[in-house]
Amino acid sequence: MLRDPDQQPREVAARVEEPIAPIGELWTGQRLSVLAAAARSALERARLPVTVITGDRFEGYEKGAPYDRVIATVGVREVPLAWVEQTSPGGVIVAPWGTHFSNQDAVARLTVSDDSISASASGHFTGPVEFMKLRSQRLPFAGHNTYVPSGVQGAETSSTALPEGVFTGGAFDTAVFAIGLRVPRCTHSVAPKREGARPVWFYGLDDTSWACAFFRDGRPGTTVHQSGPRRLWDEVESAYVWWEGVGRPGHERFGLTADAEGQTAWLDGPGESWSVQALGIDPGCSMGDRTGAPVRPQSGVSAGAVGSRLAAKVPRPGTV
């Protein structure tokens, strides 16, 4: 178990509270060679039997396969098929997983099936976390002005009774995670409150659809503007109503299945599931094939990496 979840990357591979028992071969990966070298030195000094490999581990590490456990310390938007294929039947994959809707992740604990024809992994989430995202799965964002170049004039206008607290309930509020599961290819941004007013923006990630809910203190209703091929606010509101209707389930009631067809989410069991395929990521493609978001920055518009974080943050102490 890691002693300190906020430690520097070079320390993550080497800081443990107890010596590792000789249960087999252990491997860890670092994308940057300088961090890999530092981790390797630390492990050697501690006399811990761990092999450090360098590079992006999206494609796993076939040389050491099959593995009994794959534990990711970086957030993913798509469980790489290579991880599933390189894990033994009955083996476990533990990874922080989330959607592009927010930075929030939840720890997915997936058990690999014993199907020799089609590899798959499935399991429940165990609780909320927030990790730095896998570099190859960070989302290029085209910028607000690409979606709303001339303000909200001309957009469809309506109202909603949904409270502001749905989107400001905290970094690990289940409602936002659940909405992200039900509203695909969408990200959102909560603006700071100024003079009692706060806009919450929603952006489509496969077109330029957008929506804005403009919350004001002391007013019973909230004005909503939306434009584009999708009615994003309608989707978001519908997702929240669904979450309330099924009993406001916590993270642990949701689950994830990953296979060669992509990934699906479910509630309580995989019998009724829906697609949560990450935008522009083919679960079986190589590094050079991944395209990211189809919405590209225009001239003069800066791009940001939606979902990136400099350090892992966990809501409370715990073990995986």
ABEGO torsion letter per residue (X at the ends): XBABAABBAAAAAABBABBBBBAEBBBBBBABAAAAAAAAAAAAAAGBBBBBBBEBAAAEBAAAOBBABBBBABBBABBBAAAAAABBBGBBBBBBBBBAABABBBBBBBBBBABAABBBBBEBBAEBBBBBBBAAABBBBAEAAAABAAEABGBBBBBBABBAAAAAAEAABAAAAAAAAABBGBBBBBBBBBGGBBBBBBBBAABABBBBBBBBBGBABBBBBBBEABBAAAAAAAAAAAAAAAGGBBAAABBBBBBAAEBBBBBGBAABBBBABBBGBBAABBAAABAEBABBBBBGBBBBBBGBBABBBBABBEBX
